[in-house]
Amino acid sequence: MSEDGKTKPSRLGRGLSALIGEVEAVSPPDSKSEEGGAKGASEIAIDRIRRNPKQPRRTFDETALQELAESLKTKGVLQPILVRPDPKQKNDYQIIAGERRWRAAKLAGLTSIPAVVRDTDELELLEIGIIENVQRADLNPIEEAEAYDALMQRFGRTQDSLATSVGKSRVHITNTLRLLQLPEAARERVRAGHITAGHARAALGAPDPEALVELAVEKGLTVREVEAHAKAAREDTPIETKSARPKPDEKDVDTEALEADLSRSIGLDVDIRHGKNGGELRIKYRDLEQLDDVCRRLTAKRNKL
């Protein structure tokens, strides 16, 4: 809220790099500026920085962290992390974005790290943490779903406002949140990467999603095969491996959802055909006026690049 009581427009949808670039840093009293570093960044002792307990990302690839640590030993930290004054510990700081770099810097034996300090509220703290990871594809689907749910439950966000903030389609938000309907054991399979989010959503159509998820892992089923098993279970009909395979022209639920989202966006029917060696995106138009409108939109986006 601003001083006049009006809601401040969110800048979060612009991305983390843009947000950091706008920050007016609050320099710690005993910190020193990093020569040649990012504007507004200061060197802060690593032991004065704490992780964000509401960070949606819980798992970090140890091998990748070690590789980053080796790079930091020779090149240093080139991009500052984003922190805020720790609300519970005076003179310390809490990470808003950049925990992976902070962890790697500790592994590398660095004693300080460049950071931009910003006063932020709980909503921004959670949103920025989500945006940093979602835009960099660092969250697994369950972590992403739990982060979206936290924003909705704790801060009253809608799916539409979430889509704007994180730069995703509303259909993506809806499909991701559906994963929270899975039993915990099935969620863990998704977290571990044993099955994809598409497999998990298809399994939700079965009377016993957890059993179908386990079958998918055991048999290495495709998403379409999981959908076929779910349908057969709902209808209580026997399933045979060959006949259960969907026809080549049948589409999975994610493809159909993406088609619907694109159609709403451009106002024209969209047909996505995907195969092993790639695919096609077809936009259907009725007359030359609609074709001209599509060409104008595509040309406008190209000219902005």
Residue, then its C-alpha position, 0 to 999 in steps of 0.5 A: m500500500s502507498e501512503d494515499g491508501k492505493t495499491k502499489p502496482s506490482r513490478l514483479g512480473r518484469g523479472l528478477s533482473a529488472l527488479i534488482g536493477e531498480v533497487e536503491a540499496v541500503s548499505p550496511p554500516d560496516s560494509k564496503s562497496e564492491e569495486g566494479g560490481a553491480k550498482g548499489a551492491s555492497e559486500i556483506a559477510i556471509d555469516r551475517i546472511r540467513r536463508n529465507p525460511k519461506q523459500p519455495r525451493r527446498t532441493f539443491d543439486e549438490t553436484a551443480l553447487q560444487e561446480l558453481a563453487e569452483s567457478l566462484k573460487t576463480k571468478g568471484v560472485l559476478q551477480p549480487i544476491l538480493v537480501r533484506p534486513d533480518p526481521k528477527q536478528k538485528n544487523d543480519y540479513q535474510i535472502i530474498a533471491g540468490e540462495r544458490r549463489w550464497r550456498a556456493a559461495k560458502l562452499a567456495g570458502l568466501t567470507s563475503i558476497p556482493a548483495v543488494v539490500r532492500d526493505t520488503d514485506e512478506l508478500e514481496l519476499l515470497e513472490i520474488g522467491i517464486i519468480e526467481n526460481v520459476q523464471r529460471a525453471d529451478l523449482n520442481p512442479i510440486e514446489e511450484a504448486e505449493a508456492y502458488d498455493a501459499l500466495m493464494q491462501r496467505f495473501g489472497r492472490t487469484q490465479d489471474s494475478l499470479a499468472t501476471s506476476v510470474g509470467k505464466s499463463r492462467v492455464h499453467i497456474t491451474n494445471t500446476l495447482r492440480l498437482l496438490q490433489l495428489p497423495e503425498a507419496a505420489r507428490e514425492r515421485v514428482r519431486a524426485g523426477h520419477i514421473t513428469a507433471g503430465h503423468a501426475r495430472a493424467a493419474l488424477g483422473a483415476p479412482d486411485p491416483e497413487a496406485l496409477v502413479e506407481l504403475a507408471v513408474e514401474k512400467g515406464l508408461t507414457v502420459r497417454e498410456v496413463e490417461a488410458h489406464a485412468k479412463a479404463a479404471r473410471e469405467d471399470t473396464p479391462i485394459e490391454t496394452k496395445s488397445a489401450r494406447p491412444k490413437p496417434d492423433e489423440k492429444d494429452v491434457d496438457t496439449e489441449a490446455l495449451e491450445a485453449d490458452l493460445s486460442r483465448s489469447i489470439g482469438l483464433d483456433v489453434d492446433i498443436r501437433h507434436g511428435k517424436n521429431g518435433g511438431e507443428l503449431r497451426i493457427k486457423y483463420r477464416d479470411l484475409e483480414q484475420l490472416d493480416d491481423v496475425c501477421r501484424r502481431l507477429t511482426a510487431k513482436r519481432n520489431k520489439l526485439 
